[in-house]
Amino acid sequence: MFSAEPRVIPASRLRDSELDPAPLDPATILSGAPEVFHKGIYEGDDMTIGIWQHGVGTSSDVEADEVFIVLSGRATIEIHDGPTLEVGPGDVCSYPPGVVSTWTVHETLRKVYVVRP
């Protein structure tokens, strides 16, 4: 799964069945029953890259040092003690580690992310 070899991954066209289930901790689900999926692309000492998908619903999270690009879907991300971000296809987002957020996903959201440890 993880590879440093050059390749193309059709991230926006992958079927849900090509992603691995990544259930949320029930304590982080604030409304709905969002299904979450993931596909690892690369994992190294300096970064992790993957595809992440969150179904309709609301959940909370403590964020990593991350940059991500929204491939599909729409969400409102409320940053505690910070801005509210409206994100959709093509948006590039970033936040520093430790940010506490609440994700309200309006349409199933899929993103490609890069996280630094």
Phi and psi restraints in degrees (range 20) as a CNS / XPLOR table:
assign (resid 1 and name C) (resid 2 and name N)
       (resid 2 and name CA) (resid 2 and name C) 1.0 -82.6 20.0 2
assign (resid 2 and name N) (resid 2 and name CA)
       (resid 2 and name C) (resid 3 and name N) 1.0 137.4 20.0 2
assign (resid 2 and name C) (resid 3 and name N)
       (resid 3 and name CA) (resid 3 and name C) 1.0 -154.0 20.0 2
assign (resid 3 and name N) (resid 3 and name CA)
       (resid 3 and name C) (resid 4 and name N) 1.0 143.1 20.0 2
assign (resid 3 and name C) (resid 4 and name N)
       (resid 4 and name CA) (resid 4 and name C) 1.0 -98.0 20.0 2
assign (resid 4 and name N) (resid 4 and name CA)
       (resid 4 and name C) (resid 5 and name N) 1.0 1.8 20.0 2
assign (resid 4 and name C) (resid 5 and name N)
       (resid 5 and name CA) (resid 5 and name C) 1.0 -75.4 20.0 2
assign (resid 5 and name N) (resid 5 and name CA)
       (resid 5 and name C) (resid 6 and name N) 1.0 143.9 20.0 2
assign (resid 5 and name C) (resid 6 and name N)
       (resid 6 and name CA) (resid 6 and name C) 1.0 -60.3 20.0 2
assign (resid 6 and name N) (resid 6 and name CA)
       (resid 6 and name C) (resid 7 and name N) 1.0 135.9 20.0 2
assign (resid 6 and name C) (resid 7 and name N)
       (resid 7 and name CA) (resid 7 and name C) 1.0 -166.4 20.0 2
assign (resid 7 and name N) (resid 7 and name CA)
       (resid 7 and name C) (resid 8 and name N) 1.0 167.8 20.0 2
assign (resid 7 and name C) (resid 8 and name N)
       (resid 8 and name CA) (resid 8 and name C) 1.0 -116.0 20.0 2
assign (resid 8 and name N) (resid 8 and name CA)
       (resid 8 and name C) (resid 9 and name N) 1.0 132.6 20.0 2
assign (resid 8 and name C) (resid 9 and name N)
       (resid 9 and name CA) (resid 9 and name C) 1.0 -119.3 20.0 2
assign (resid 9 and name N) (resid 9 and name CA)
       (resid 9 and name C) (resid 10 and name N) 1.0 118.5 20.0 2
assign (resid 9 and name C) (resid 10 and name N)
       (resid 10 and name CA) (resid 10 and name C) 1.0 -76.6 20.0 2
assign (resid 10 and name N) (resid 10 and name CA)
       (resid 10 and name C) (resid 11 and name N) 1.0 67.5 20.0 2
assign (resid 10 and name C) (resid 11 and name N)
       (resid 11 and name CA) (resid 11 and name C) 1.0 -54.5 20.0 2
assign (resid 11 and name N) (resid 11 and name CA)
       (resid 11 and name C) (resid 12 and name N) 1.0 -39.9 20.0 2
assign (resid 11 and name C) (resid 12 and name N)
       (resid 12 and name CA) (resid 12 and name C) 1.0 -78.2 20.0 2
assign (resid 12 and name N) (resid 12 and name CA)
       (resid 12 and name C) (resid 13 and name N) 1.0 -15.8 20.0 2
assign (resid 12 and name C) (resid 13 and name N)
       (resid 13 and name CA) (resid 13 and name C) 1.0 -106.6 20.0 2
assign (resid 13 and name N) (resid 13 and name CA)
       (resid 13 and name C) (resid 14 and name N) 1.0 -0.1 20.0 2
assign (resid 13 and name C) (resid 14 and name N)
       (resid 14 and name CA) (resid 14 and name C) 1.0 -63.6 20.0 2
assign (resid 14 and name N) (resid 14 and name CA)
       (resid 14 and name C) (resid 15 and name N) 1.0 138.9 20.0 2
assign (resid 14 and name C) (resid 15 and name N)
       (resid 15 and name CA) (resid 15 and name C) 1.0 -75.2 20.0 2
assign (resid 15 and name N) (resid 15 and name CA)
       (resid 15 and name C) (resid 16 and name N) 1.0 151.8 20.0 2
assign (resid 15 and name C) (resid 16 and name N)
       (resid 16 and name CA) (resid 16 and name C) 1.0 -52.8 20.0 2
assign (resid 16 and name N) (resid 16 and name CA)
       (resid 16 and name C) (resid 17 and name N) 1.0 -35.7 20.0 2
assign (resid 16 and name C) (resid 17 and name N)
       (resid 17 and name CA) (resid 17 and name C) 1.0 -66.9 20.0 2
assign (resid 17 and name N) (resid 17 and name CA)
       (resid 17 and name C) (resid 18 and name N) 1.0 -13.8 20.0 2
assign (resid 17 and name C) (resid 18 and name N)
       (resid 18 and name CA) (resid 18 and name C) 1.0 -89.9 20.0 2
assign (resid 18 and name N) (resid 18 and name CA)
       (resid 18 and name C) (resid 19 and name N) 1.0 -3.5 20.0 2
assign (resid 18 and name C) (resid 19 and name N)
       (resid 19 and name CA) (resid 19 and name C) 1.0 -103.7 20.0 2
assign (resid 19 and name N) (resid 19 and name CA)
       (resid 19 and name C) (resid 20 and name N) 1.0 155.2 20.0 2
assign (resid 19 and name C) (resid 20 and name N)
       (resid 20 and name CA) (resid 20 and name C) 1.0 -93.1 20.0 2
assign (resid 20 and name N) (resid 20 and name CA)
       (resid 20 and name C) (resid 21 and name N) 1.0 137.6 20.0 2
assign (resid 20 and name C) (resid 21 and name N)
       (resid 21 and name CA) (resid 21 and name C) 1.0 -58.9 20.0 2
assign (resid 21 and name N) (resid 21 and name CA)
       (resid 21 and name C) (resid 22 and name N) 1.0 140.4 20.0 2
assign (resid 21 and name C) (resid 22 and name N)
       (resid 22 and name CA) (resid 22 and name C) 1.0 -139.0 20.0 2
assign (resid 22 and name N) (resid 22 and name CA)
       (resid 22 and name C) (resid 23 and name N) 1.0 70.1 20.0 2
assign (resid 22 and name C) (resid 23 and name N)
       (resid 23 and name CA) (resid 23 and name C) 1.0 -55.8 20.0 2
assign (resid 23 and name N) (resid 23 and name CA)
       (resid 23 and name C) (resid 24 and name N) 1.0 141.0 20.0 2
assign (resid 23 and name C) (resid 24 and name N)
       (resid 24 and name CA) (resid 24 and name C) 1.0 -75.8 20.0 2
assign (resid 24 and name N) (resid 24 and name CA)
       (resid 24 and name C) (resid 25 and name N) 1.0 152.6 20.0 2
assign (resid 24 and name C) (resid 25 and name N)
       (resid 25 and name CA) (resid 25 and name C) 1.0 -62.5 20.0 2
assign (resid 25 and name N) (resid 25 and name CA)
       (resid 25 and name C) (resid 26 and name N) 1.0 124.5 20.0 2
assign (resid 25 and name C) (resid 26 and name N)
       (resid 26 and name CA) (resid 26 and name C) 1.0 -53.2 20.0 2
assign (resid 26 and name N) (resid 26 and name CA)
       (resid 26 and name C) (resid 27 and name N) 1.0 -28.1 20.0 2
assign (resid 26 and name C) (resid 27 and name N)
       (resid 27 and name CA) (resid 27 and name C) 1.0 -68.4 20.0 2
assign (resid 27 and name N) (resid 27 and name CA)
       (resid 27 and name C) (resid 28 and name N) 1.0 -17.8 20.0 2
assign (resid 27 and name C) (resid 28 and name N)
       (resid 28 and name CA) (resid 28 and name C) 1.0 -93.3 20.0 2
assign (resid 28 and name N) (resid 28 and name CA)
       (resid 28 and name C) (resid 29 and name N) 1.0 -9.5 20.0 2
assign (resid 28 and name C) (resid 29 and name N)
       (resid 29 and name CA) (resid 29 and name C) 1.0 -84.0 20.0 2
assign (resid 29 and name N) (resid 29 and name CA)
       (resid 29 and name C) (resid 30 and name N) 1.0 120.1 20.0 2
assign (resid 29 and name C) (resid 30 and name N)
       (resid 30 and name CA) (resid 30 and name C) 1.0 -98.9 20.0 2
assign (resid 30 and name N) (resid 30 and name CA)
       (resid 30 and name C) (resid 31 and name N) 1.0 -28.8 20.0 2
assign (resid 30 and name C) (resid 31 and name N)
       (resid 31 and name CA) (resid 31 and name C) 1.0 -160.4 20.0 2
assign (resid 31 and name N) (resid 31 and name CA)
       (resid 31 and name C) (resid 32 and name N) 1.0 154.2 20.0 2
assign (resid 31 and name C) (resid 32 and name N)
       (resid 32 and name CA) (resid 32 and name C) 1.0 75.3 20.0 2
assign (resid 32 and name N) (resid 32 and name CA)
       (resid 32 and name C) (resid 33 and name N) 1.0 -166.6 20.0 2
assign (resid 32 and name C) (resid 33 and name N)
       (resid 33 and name CA) (resid 33 and name C) 1.0 -137.2 20.0 2
assign (resid 33 and name N) (resid 33 and name CA)
       (resid 33 and name C) (resid 34 and name N) 1.0 64.6 20.0 2
assign (resid 33 and name C) (resid 34 and name N)
       (resid 34 and name CA) (resid 34 and name C) 1.0 -65.4 20.0 2
assign (resid 34 and name N) (resid 34 and name CA)
       (resid 34 and name C) (resid 35 and name N) 1.0 132.2 20.0 2
assign (resid 34 and name C) (resid 35 and name N)
       (resid 35 and name CA) (resid 35 and name C) 1.0 -90.6 20.0 2
assign (resid 35 and name N) (resid 35 and name CA)
       (resid 35 and name C) (resid 36 and name N) 1.0 138.2 20.0 2
assign (resid 35 and name C) (resid 36 and name N)
       (resid 36 and name CA) (resid 36 and name C) 1.0 -123.6 20.0 2
assign (resid 36 and name N) (resid 36 and name CA)
       (resid 36 and name C) (resid 37 and name N) 1.0 137.3 20.0 2
assign (resid 36 and name C) (resid 37 and name N)
       (resid 37 and name CA) (resid 37 and name C) 1.0 -130.4 20.0 2
assign (resid 37 and name N) (resid 37 and name CA)
       (resid 37 and name C) (resid 38 and name N) 1.0 161.3 20.0 2
assign (resid 37 and name C) (resid 38 and name N)
       (resid 38 and name CA) (resid 38 and name C) 1.0 -151.3 20.0 2
assign (resid 38 and name N) (resid 38 and name CA)
       (resid 38 and name C) (resid 39 and name N) 1.0 151.0 20.0 2
assign (resid 38 and name C) (resid 39 and name N)
       (resid 39 and name CA) (resid 39 and name C) 1.0 -142.6 20.0 2
assign (resid 39 and name N) (resid 39 and name CA)
       (resid 39 and name C) (resid 40 and name N) 1.0 118.4 20.0 2
assign (resid 39 and name C) (resid 40 and name N)
       (resid 40 and name CA) (resid 40 and name C) 1.0 -74.1 20.0 2
assign (resid 40 and name N) (resid 40 and name CA)
       (resid 40 and name C) (resid 41 and name N) 1.0 138.0 20.0 2
assign (resid 40 and name C) (resid 41 and name N)
       (resid 41 and name CA) (resid 41 and name C) 1.0 -110.8 20.0 2
assign (resid 41 and name N) (resid 41 and name CA)
       (resid 41 and name C) (resid 42 and name N) 1.0 -43.4 20.0 2
assign (resid 41 and name C) (resid 42 and name N)
       (resid 42 and name CA) (resid 42 and name C) 1.0 -152.2 20.0 2
assign (resid 42 and name N) (resid 42 and name CA)
       (resid 42 and name C) (resid 43 and name N) 1.0 140.2 20.0 2
assign (resid 42 and name C) (resid 43 and name N)
       (resid 43 and name CA) (resid 43 and name C) 1.0 -138.7 20.0 2
assign (resid 43 and name N) (resid 43 and name CA)
       (resid 43 and name C) (resid 44 and name N) 1.0 122.1 20.0 2
assign (resid 43 and name C) (resid 44 and name N)
       (resid 44 and name CA) (resid 44 and name C) 1.0 -139.9 20.0 2
assign (resid 44 and name N) (resid 44 and name CA)
       (resid 44 and name C) (resid 45 and name N) 1.0 -178.3 20.0 2
assign (resid 44 and name C) (resid 45 and name N)
       (resid 45 and name CA) (resid 45 and name C) 1.0 -67.5 20.0 2
assign (resid 45 and name N) (resid 45 and name CA)
       (resid 45 and name C) (resid 46 and name N) 1.0 -28.0 20.0 2
assign (resid 45 and name C) (resid 46 and name N)
       (resid 46 and name CA) (resid 46 and name C) 1.0 -96.5 20.0 2
assign (resid 46 and name N) (resid 46 and name CA)
       (resid 46 and name C) (resid 47 and name N) 1.0 -20.2 20.0 2
assign (resid 46 and name C) (resid 47 and name N)
       (resid 47 and name CA) (resid 47 and name C) 1.0 -167.9 20.0 2
assign (resid 47 and name N) (resid 47 and name CA)
       (resid 47 and name C) (resid 48 and name N) 1.0 162.8 20.0 2
assign (resid 47 and name C) (resid 48 and name N)
       (resid 48 and name CA) (resid 48 and name C) 1.0 -127.7 20.0 2
assign (resid 48 and name N) (resid 48 and name CA)
       (resid 48 and name C) (resid 49 and name N) 1.0 136.1 20.0 2
assign (resid 48 and name C) (resid 49 and name N)
       (resid 49 and name CA) (resid 49 and name C) 1.0 -125.5 20.0 2
assign (resid 49 and name N) (resid 49 and name CA)
       (resid 49 and name C) (resid 50 and name N) 1.0 139.0 20.0 2
assign (resid 49 and name C) (resid 50 and name N)
       (resid 50 and name CA) (resid 50 and name C) 1.0 -165.2 20.0 2
assign (resid 50 and name N) (resid 50 and name CA)
       (resid 50 and name C) (resid 51 and name N) 1.0 179.1 20.0 2
assign (resid 50 and name C) (resid 51 and name N)
       (resid 51 and name CA) (resid 51 and name C) 1.0 -113.0 20.0 2
assign (resid 51 and name N) (resid 51 and name CA)
       (resid 51 and name C) (resid 52 and name N) 1.0 136.3 20.0 2
assign (resid 51 and name C) (resid 52 and name N)
       (resid 52 and name CA) (resid 52 and name C) 1.0 -134.8 20.0 2
assign (resid 52 and name N) (resid 52 and name CA)
       (resid 52 and name C) (resid 53 and name N) 1.0 138.1 20.0 2
assign (resid 52 and name C) (resid 53 and name N)
       (resid 53 and name CA) (resid 53 and name C) 1.0 -133.2 20.0 2
assign (resid 53 and name N) (resid 53 and name CA)
       (resid 53 and name C) (resid 54 and name N) 1.0 133.4 20.0 2
assign (resid 53 and name C) (resid 54 and name N)
       (resid 54 and name CA) (resid 54 and name C) 1.0 -125.9 20.0 2
assign (resid 54 and name N) (resid 54 and name CA)
       (resid 54 and name C) (resid 55 and name N) 1.0 123.0 20.0 2
assign (resid 54 and name C) (resid 55 and name N)
       (resid 55 and name CA) (resid 55 and name C) 1.0 -74.1 20.0 2
assign (resid 55 and name N) (resid 55 and name CA)
       (resid 55 and name C) (resid 56 and name N) 1.0 173.9 20.0 2
assign (resid 55 and name C) (resid 56 and name N)
       (resid 56 and name CA) (resid 56 and name C) 1.0 -58.6 20.0 2
assign (resid 56 and name N) (resid 56 and name CA)
       (resid 56 and name C) (resid 57 and name N) 1.0 132.4 20.0 2
assign (resid 56 and name C) (resid 57 and name N)
       (resid 57 and name CA) (resid 57 and name C) 1.0 147.6 20.0 2
assign (resid 57 and name N) (resid 57 and name CA)
       (resid 57 and name C) (resid 58 and name N) 1.0 -176.1 20.0 2
assign (resid 57 and name C) (resid 58 and name N)
       (resid 58 and name CA) (resid 58 and name C) 1.0 -127.6 20.0 2
assign (resid 58 and name N) (resid 58 and name CA)
       (resid 58 and name C) (resid 59 and name N) 1.0 134.0 20.0 2
assign (resid 58 and name C) (resid 59 and name N)
       (resid 59 and name CA) (resid 59 and name C) 1.0 -145.2 20.0 2
assign (resid 59 and name N) (resid 59 and name CA)
       (resid 59 and name C) (resid 60 and name N) 1.0 161.8 20.0 2
assign (resid 59 and name C) (resid 60 and name N)
       (resid 60 and name CA) (resid 60 and name C) 1.0 -111.6 20.0 2
assign (resid 60 and name N) (resid 60 and name CA)
       (resid 60 and name C) (resid 61 and name N) 1.0 159.5 20.0 2
assign (resid 60 and name C) (resid 61 and name N)
       (resid 61 and name CA) (resid 61 and name C) 1.0 -157.1 20.0 2
assign (resid 61 and name N) (resid 61 and name CA)
       (resid 61 and name C) (resid 62 and name N) 1.0 157.6 20.0 2
assign (resid 61 and name C) (resid 62 and name N)
       (resid 62 and name CA) (resid 62 and name C) 1.0 -110.3 20.0 2
assign (resid 62 and name N) (resid 62 and name CA)
       (resid 62 and name C) (resid 63 and name N) 1.0 117.3 20.0 2
assign (resid 62 and name C) (resid 63 and name N)
       (resid 63 and name CA) (resid 63 and name C) 1.0 -81.2 20.0 2
assign (resid 63 and name N) (resid 63 and name CA)
       (resid 63 and name C) (resid 64 and name N) 1.0 157.0 20.0 2
assign (resid 63 and name C) (resid 64 and name N)
       (resid 64 and name CA) (resid 64 and name C) 1.0 -94.8 20.0 2
assign (resid 64 and name N) (resid 64 and name CA)
       (resid 64 and name C) (resid 65 and name N) 1.0 178.9 20.0 2
assign (resid 64 and name C) (resid 65 and name N)
       (resid 65 and name CA) (resid 65 and name C) 1.0 -74.8 20.0 2
assign (resid 65 and name N) (resid 65 and name CA)
       (resid 65 and name C) (resid 66 and name N) 1.0 100.4 20.0 2
assign (resid 65 and name C) (resid 66 and name N)
       (resid 66 and name CA) (resid 66 and name C) 1.0 -139.1 20.0 2
assign (resid 66 and name N) (resid 66 and name CA)
       (resid 66 and name C) (resid 67 and name N) 1.0 146.5 20.0 2
assign (resid 66 and name C) (resid 67 and name N)
       (resid 67 and name CA) (resid 67 and name C) 1.0 -124.2 20.0 2
assign (resid 67 and name N) (resid 67 and name CA)
       (resid 67 and name C) (resid 68 and name N) 1.0 136.3 20.0 2
assign (resid 67 and name C) (resid 68 and name N)
       (resid 68 and name CA) (resid 68 and name C) 1.0 -142.7 20.0 2
assign (resid 68 and name N) (resid 68 and name CA)
       (resid 68 and name C) (resid 69 and name N) 1.0 156.9 20.0 2
assign (resid 68 and name C) (resid 69 and name N)
       (resid 69 and name CA) (resid 69 and name C) 1.0 -119.7 20.0 2
assign (resid 69 and name N) (resid 69 and name CA)
       (resid 69 and name C) (resid 70 and name N) 1.0 125.4 20.0 2
assign (resid 69 and name C) (resid 70 and name N)
       (resid 70 and name CA) (resid 70 and name C) 1.0 -77.9 20.0 2
assign (resid 70 and name N) (resid 70 and name CA)
       (resid 70 and name C) (resid 71 and name N) 1.0 125.0 20.0 2
assign (resid 70 and name C) (resid 71 and name N)
       (resid 71 and name CA) (resid 71 and name C) 1.0 -91.0 20.0 2
assign (resid 71 and name N) (resid 71 and name CA)
       (resid 71 and name C) (resid 72 and name N) 1.0 -40.1 20.0 2
assign (resid 71 and name C) (resid 72 and name N)
       (resid 72 and name CA) (resid 72 and name C) 1.0 -156.9 20.0 2
assign (resid 72 and name N) (resid 72 and name CA)
       (resid 72 and name C) (resid 73 and name N) 1.0 159.2 20.0 2
assign (resid 72 and name C) (resid 73 and name N)
       (resid 73 and name CA) (resid 73 and name C) 1.0 91.3 20.0 2
assign (resid 73 and name N) (resid 73 and name CA)
       (resid 73 and name C) (resid 74 and name N) 1.0 178.2 20.0 2
assign (resid 73 and name C) (resid 74 and name N)
       (resid 74 and name CA) (resid 74 and name C) 1.0 -140.7 20.0 2
assign (resid 74 and name N) (resid 74 and name CA)
       (resid 74 and name C) (resid 75 and name N) 1.0 144.9 20.0 2
assign (resid 74 and name C) (resid 75 and name N)
       (resid 75 and name CA) (resid 75 and name C) 1.0 -153.0 20.0 2
assign (resid 75 and name N) (resid 75 and name CA)
       (resid 75 and name C) (resid 76 and name N) 1.0 156.2 20.0 2
assign (resid 75 and name C) (resid 76 and name N)
       (resid 76 and name CA) (resid 76 and name C) 1.0 -110.4 20.0 2
assign (resid 76 and name N) (resid 76 and name CA)
       (resid 76 and name C) (resid 77 and name N) 1.0 124.8 20.0 2
assign (resid 76 and name C) (resid 77 and name N)
       (resid 77 and name CA) (resid 77 and name C) 1.0 -113.9 20.0 2
assign (resid 77 and name N) (resid 77 and name CA)
       (resid 77 and name C) (resid 78 and name N) 1.0 111.5 20.0 2
assign (resid 77 and name C) (resid 78 and name N)
       (resid 78 and name CA) (resid 78 and name C) 1.0 -92.6 20.0 2
assign (resid 78 and name N) (resid 78 and name CA)
       (resid 78 and name C) (resid 79 and name N) 1.0 120.1 20.0 2
assign (resid 78 and name C) (resid 79 and name N)
       (resid 79 and name CA) (resid 79 and name C) 1.0 -92.2 20.0 2
assign (resid 79 and name N) (resid 79 and name CA)
       (resid 79 and name C) (resid 80 and name N) 1.0 119.5 20.0 2
assign (resid 79 and name C) (resid 80 and name N)
       (resid 80 and name CA) (resid 80 and name C) 1.0 -61.7 20.0 2
assign (resid 80 and name N) (resid 80 and name CA)
       (resid 80 and name C) (resid 81 and name N) 1.0 129.8 20.0 2
assign (resid 80 and name C) (resid 81 and name N)
       (resid 81 and name CA) (resid 81 and name C) 1.0 61.3 20.0 2
assign (resid 81 and name N) (resid 81 and name CA)
       (resid 81 and name C) (resid 82 and name N) 1.0 31.9 20.0 2
assign (resid 81 and name C) (resid 82 and name N)
       (resid 82 and name CA) (resid 82 and name C) 1.0 -156.5 20.0 2
assign (resid 82 and name N) (resid 82 and name CA)
       (resid 82 and name C) (resid 83 and name N) 1.0 -160.5 20.0 2
assign (resid 82 and name C) (resid 83 and name N)
       (resid 83 and name CA) (resid 83 and name C) 1.0 -77.0 20.0 2
assign (resid 83 and name N) (resid 83 and name CA)
       (resid 83 and name C) (resid 84 and name N) 1.0 167.2 20.0 2
assign (resid 83 and name C) (resid 84 and name N)
       (resid 84 and name CA) (resid 84 and name C) 1.0 -106.2 20.0 2
assign (resid 84 and name N) (resid 84 and name CA)
       (resid 84 and name C) (resid 85 and name N) 1.0 126.3 20.0 2
assign (resid 84 and name C) (resid 85 and name N)
       (resid 85 and name CA) (resid 85 and name C) 1.0 -106.2 20.0 2
assign (resid 85 and name N) (resid 85 and name CA)
       (resid 85 and name C) (resid 86 and name N) 1.0 127.9 20.0 2
assign (resid 85 and name C) (resid 86 and name N)
       (resid 86 and name CA) (resid 86 and name C) 1.0 -100.9 20.0 2
assign (resid 86 and name N) (resid 86 and name CA)
       (resid 86 and name C) (resid 87 and name N) 1.0 118.1 20.0 2
assign (resid 86 and name C) (resid 87 and name N)
       (resid 87 and name CA) (resid 87 and name C) 1.0 -122.5 20.0 2
assign (resid 87 and name N) (resid 87 and name CA)
       (resid 87 and name C) (resid 88 and name N) 1.0 149.5 20.0 2
assign (resid 87 and name C) (resid 88 and name N)
       (resid 88 and name CA) (resid 88 and name C) 1.0 -156.8 20.0 2
assign (resid 88 and name N) (resid 88 and name CA)
       (resid 88 and name C) (resid 89 and name N) 1.0 -175.2 20.0 2
assign (resid 88 and name C) (resid 89 and name N)
       (resid 89 and name CA) (resid 89 and name C) 1.0 -52.7 20.0 2
assign (resid 89 and name N) (resid 89 and name CA)
       (resid 89 and name C) (resid 90 and name N) 1.0 131.4 20.0 2
assign (resid 89 and name C) (resid 90 and name N)
       (resid 90 and name CA) (resid 90 and name C) 1.0 90.9 20.0 2
assign (resid 90 and name N) (resid 90 and name CA)
       (resid 90 and name C) (resid 91 and name N) 1.0 -12.0 20.0 2
assign (resid 90 and name C) (resid 91 and name N)
       (resid 91 and name CA) (resid 91 and name C) 1.0 -74.7 20.0 2
assign (resid 91 and name N) (resid 91 and name CA)
       (resid 91 and name C) (resid 92 and name N) 1.0 139.0 20.0 2
assign (resid 91 and name C) (resid 92 and name N)
       (resid 92 and name CA) (resid 92 and name C) 1.0 -108.9 20.0 2
assign (resid 92 and name N) (resid 92 and name CA)
       (resid 92 and name C) (resid 93 and name N) 1.0 127.3 20.0 2
assign (resid 92 and name C) (resid 93 and name N)
       (resid 93 and name CA) (resid 93 and name C) 1.0 -127.8 20.0 2
assign (resid 93 and name N) (resid 93 and name CA)
       (resid 93 and name C) (resid 94 and name N) 1.0 154.5 20.0 2
assign (resid 93 and name C) (resid 94 and name N)
       (resid 94 and name CA) (resid 94 and name C) 1.0 -150.2 20.0 2
assign (resid 94 and name N) (resid 94 and name CA)
       (resid 94 and name C) (resid 95 and name N) 1.0 155.0 20.0 2
assign (resid 94 and name C) (resid 95 and name N)
       (resid 95 and name CA) (resid 95 and name C) 1.0 -157.5 20.0 2
assign (resid 95 and name N) (resid 95 and name CA)
       (resid 95 and name C) (resid 96 and name N) 1.0 154.9 20.0 2
assign (resid 95 and name C) (resid 96 and name N)
       (resid 96 and name CA) (resid 96 and name C) 1.0 -79.1 20.0 2
assign (resid 96 and name N) (resid 96 and name CA)
       (resid 96 and name C) (resid 97 and name N) 1.0 164.3 20.0 2
assign (resid 96 and name C) (resid 97 and name N)
       (resid 97 and name CA) (resid 97 and name C) 1.0 -64.8 20.0 2
assign (resid 97 and name N) (resid 97 and name CA)
       (resid 97 and name C) (resid 98 and name N) 1.0 146.9 20.0 2
assign (resid 97 and name C) (resid 98 and name N)
       (resid 98 and name CA) (resid 98 and name C) 1.0 90.9 20.0 2
assign (resid 98 and name N) (resid 98 and name CA)
       (resid 98 and name C) (resid 99 and name N) 1.0 -5.2 20.0 2
assign (resid 98 and name C) (resid 99 and name N)
       (resid 99 and name CA) (resid 99 and name C) 1.0 -65.4 20.0 2
assign (resid 99 and name N) (resid 99 and name CA)
       (resid 99 and name C) (resid 100 and name N) 1.0 132.9 20.0 2
assign (resid 99 and name C) (resid 100 and name N)
       (resid 100 and name CA) (resid 100 and name C) 1.0 -95.9 20.0 2
assign (resid 100 and name N) (resid 100 and name CA)
       (resid 100 and name C) (resid 101 and name N) 1.0 128.6 20.0 2
assign (resid 100 and name C) (resid 101 and name N)
       (resid 101 and name CA) (resid 101 and name C) 1.0 -134.4 20.0 2
assign (resid 101 and name N) (resid 101 and name CA)
       (resid 101 and name C) (resid 102 and name N) 1.0 158.9 20.0 2
assign (resid 101 and name C) (resid 102 and name N)
       (resid 102 and name CA) (resid 102 and name C) 1.0 -124.7 20.0 2
assign (resid 102 and name N) (resid 102 and name CA)
       (resid 102 and name C) (resid 103 and name N) 1.0 120.9 20.0 2
assign (resid 102 and name C) (resid 103 and name N)
       (resid 103 and name CA) (resid 103 and name C) 1.0 -99.5 20.0 2
assign (resid 103 and name N) (resid 103 and name CA)
       (resid 103 and name C) (resid 104 and name N) 1.0 120.8 20.0 2
assign (resid 103 and name C) (resid 104 and name N)
       (resid 104 and name CA) (resid 104 and name C) 1.0 -110.0 20.0 2
assign (resid 104 and name N) (resid 104 and name CA)
       (resid 104 and name C) (resid 105 and name N) 1.0 106.7 20.0 2
assign (resid 104 and name C) (resid 105 and name N)
       (resid 105 and name CA) (resid 105 and name C) 1.0 -93.9 20.0 2
assign (resid 105 and name N) (resid 105 and name CA)
       (resid 105 and name C) (resid 106 and name N) 1.0 118.0 20.0 2
assign (resid 105 and name C) (resid 106 and name N)
       (resid 106 and name CA) (resid 106 and name C) 1.0 -88.2 20.0 2
assign (resid 106 and name N) (resid 106 and name CA)
       (resid 106 and name C) (resid 107 and name N) 1.0 -36.7 20.0 2
assign (resid 106 and name C) (resid 107 and name N)
       (resid 107 and name CA) (resid 107 and name C) 1.0 -134.5 20.0 2
assign (resid 107 and name N) (resid 107 and name CA)
       (resid 107 and name C) (resid 108 and name N) 1.0 134.4 20.0 2
assign (resid 107 and name C) (resid 108 and name N)
       (resid 108 and name CA) (resid 108 and name C) 1.0 -39.4 20.0 2
assign (resid 108 and name N) (resid 108 and name CA)
       (resid 108 and name C) (resid 109 and name N) 1.0 124.4 20.0 2
assign (resid 108 and name C) (resid 109 and name N)
       (resid 109 and name CA) (resid 109 and name C) 1.0 -106.1 20.0 2
assign (resid 109 and name N) (resid 109 and name CA)
       (resid 109 and name C) (resid 110 and name N) 1.0 132.2 20.0 2
assign (resid 109 and name C) (resid 110 and name N)
       (resid 110 and name CA) (resid 110 and name C) 1.0 -123.6 20.0 2
assign (resid 110 and name N) (resid 110 and name CA)
       (resid 110 and name C) (resid 111 and name N) 1.0 134.6 20.0 2
assign (resid 110 and name C) (resid 111 and name N)
       (resid 111 and name CA) (resid 111 and name C) 1.0 -137.0 20.0 2
assign (resid 111 and name N) (resid 111 and name CA)
       (resid 111 and name C) (resid 112 and name N) 1.0 157.9 20.0 2
assign (resid 111 and name C) (resid 112 and name N)
       (resid 112 and name CA) (resid 112 and name C) 1.0 -106.4 20.0 2
assign (resid 112 and name N) (resid 112 and name CA)
       (resid 112 and name C) (resid 113 and name N) 1.0 131.7 20.0 2
assign (resid 112 and name C) (resid 113 and name N)
       (resid 113 and name CA) (resid 113 and name C) 1.0 -126.2 20.0 2
assign (resid 113 and name N) (resid 113 and name CA)
       (resid 113 and name C) (resid 114 and name N) 1.0 155.0 20.0 2
assign (resid 113 and name C) (resid 114 and name N)
       (resid 114 and name CA) (resid 114 and name C) 1.0 -127.6 20.0 2
assign (resid 114 and name N) (resid 114 and name CA)
       (resid 114 and name C) (resid 115 and name N) 1.0 122.9 20.0 2
assign (resid 114 and name C) (resid 115 and name N)
       (resid 115 and name CA) (resid 115 and name C) 1.0 -121.2 20.0 2
assign (resid 115 and name N) (resid 115 and name CA)
       (resid 115 and name C) (resid 116 and name N) 1.0 134.4 20.0 2
assign (resid 115 and name C) (resid 116 and name N)
       (resid 116 and name CA) (resid 116 and name C) 1.0 -98.9 20.0 2
assign (resid 116 and name N) (resid 116 and name CA)
       (resid 116 and name C) (resid 117 and name N) 1.0 139.7 20.0 2
